């Protein structure tokens, strides 16, 4: 067996592609019609892992399709909690105060 990295080609990392809610619903409809995972992936030009993820998350996708408006329903988003926003604001204030006092900067107190 060859040592790691010898003879292997490293391809460029692909950009993430946002899949519309309409496309996800189309994938789910095809599953309901009895199509196989690989057939759906080939027909729609998606990776098989993407199609499998859509199938796993079908309940969440269907729920968001009922709540979303057709114009802006392109992707699911997550909202940060109020506690996280408050913590970030306090951390920012603390960092600014440290800059004013001009001590040596270190990540240890931040952690």
KOLKE-179764 format. One record per residue (C-alpha): residue in one letter; y, z, x; residue number from 1. Coordinates in Angstrom, 1 decimal. Last residue first. Layout:
! KOLKE-179764
> residu;y;z;x;num
> A;Y;Z;X;NUM
...
END
This chain:
! KOLKE-179764
> residu;y;z;x;num
> X;31.1;27.0;-11.9;111
> X;34.8;26.7;-11.6;110
> X;35.0;29.5;-9.0;109
> X;32.6;27.5;-6.8;108
> X;34.3;24.1;-7.1;107
> X;36.7;24.9;-4.4;106
> X;40.4;24.2;-3.9;105
> X;42.2;26.3;-1.2;104
> X;44.9;28.4;-2.9;103
> X;48.2;26.7;-4.0;102
> X;49.4;29.2;-6.7;101
> X;50.6;26.2;-8.7;100
> X;47.3;24.4;-8.3;99
> X;45.4;27.5;-9.4;98
> X;47.6;27.6;-12.6;97
> X;46.8;23.9;-13.3;96
> X;43.1;24.6;-12.8;95
> X;43.3;27.5;-15.3;94
> X;45.1;25.5;-17.9;93
> X;42.5;22.7;-17.6;92
> X;39.7;25.2;-17.9;91
> X;41.4;26.7;-21.0;90
> X;41.6;23.2;-22.6;89
> X;38.0;22.4;-21.7;88
> X;36.8;25.6;-23.3;87
> X;38.8;25.0;-26.4;86
> X;37.3;21.5;-26.8;85
> X;33.8;22.8;-26.2;84
> X;34.3;25.5;-28.9;83
> X;35.6;23.0;-31.4;82
> X;32.4;21.0;-31.2;81
> X;32.3;17.5;-29.8;80
> X;31.6;14.8;-32.3;79
> X;28.7;12.4;-31.9;78
> X;28.9;8.7;-32.7;77
> X;26.7;6.2;-34.5;76
> X;27.5;2.6;-34.1;75
> X;29.0;-0.5;-35.8;74
> X;29.8;0.8;-39.3;73
> X;33.5;0.1;-39.3;72
> X;33.6;-2.7;-41.9;71
> X;30.6;-1.8;-44.0;70
> X;31.8;1.8;-44.6;69
> X;29.4;4.5;-43.4;68
> X;27.7;7.2;-45.5;67
> X;24.8;5.2;-46.8;66
> X;24.3;3.4;-43.4;65
> X;24.5;6.8;-41.6;64
> X;21.5;8.1;-43.7;63
> X;19.5;5.0;-43.0;62
> X;20.1;5.3;-39.3;61
> X;19.2;9.0;-39.2;60
> X;16.0;8.4;-41.0;59
> X;15.0;5.3;-38.9;58
> X;15.4;7.1;-35.6;57
> X;11.9;6.5;-34.4;56
> X;12.0;2.8;-35.6;55
> X;15.3;2.3;-33.8;54
> X;13.9;3.7;-30.6;53
> X;10.9;1.4;-30.8;52
> X;13.3;-1.6;-31.2;51
> X;15.2;-0.5;-28.2;50
> X;12.0;0.0;-26.2;49
> X;10.9;-3.5;-27.1;48
> X;14.1;-4.9;-25.6;47
> X;16.2;-7.0;-28.1;46
> X;16.6;-10.7;-28.6;45
> X;16.2;-10.6;-32.4;44
> X;13.1;-12.7;-32.7;43
> X;11.6;-11.4;-29.5;42
> X;12.1;-7.7;-30.3;41
> X;10.8;-8.2;-33.9;40
> X;7.7;-9.9;-32.7;39
> X;7.1;-7.2;-30.1;38
> X;7.3;-4.4;-32.7;37
> X;5.0;-6.1;-35.2;36
> X;6.2;-7.4;-38.5;35
> X;4.9;-5.6;-41.7;34
> X;7.8;-6.2;-44.1;33
> X;8.8;-2.6;-43.7;32
> X;9.1;-3.2;-39.9;31
> X;11.3;-6.2;-40.6;30
> X;13.6;-4.1;-42.9;29
> X;13.9;-1.5;-40.1;28
> X;15.0;-4.2;-37.6;27
> X;17.5;-5.6;-40.1;26
> X;18.9;-2.1;-40.6;25
> X;19.4;-1.8;-36.9;24
> X;21.2;-5.2;-36.8;23
> X;23.5;-4.1;-39.7;22
> X;24.3;-0.8;-37.9;21
> X;25.5;-2.9;-35.0;20
> X;23.9;-2.7;-31.6;19
> X;26.1;-1.7;-28.6;18
> X;25.0;-3.3;-25.4;17
> X;24.8;-1.2;-22.3;16
> X;25.4;-3.2;-19.1;15
> X;22.3;-4.0;-17.0;14
> X;21.8;-2.6;-13.6;13
> X;21.4;-5.2;-10.9;12
> X;17.9;-6.0;-9.9;11
> X;16.3;-4.2;-6.9;10
> X;13.6;-6.4;-5.4;9
> X;10.7;-4.7;-3.8;8
> X;9.2;-6.0;-0.6;7
> X;9.7;-2.7;1.3;6
> X;11.3;0.0;-0.8;5
> X;8.5;2.5;-0.6;4
> X;6.0;1.8;2.1;3
> X;3.4;-0.9;1.3;2
> X;0.0;0.0;0.0;1
END
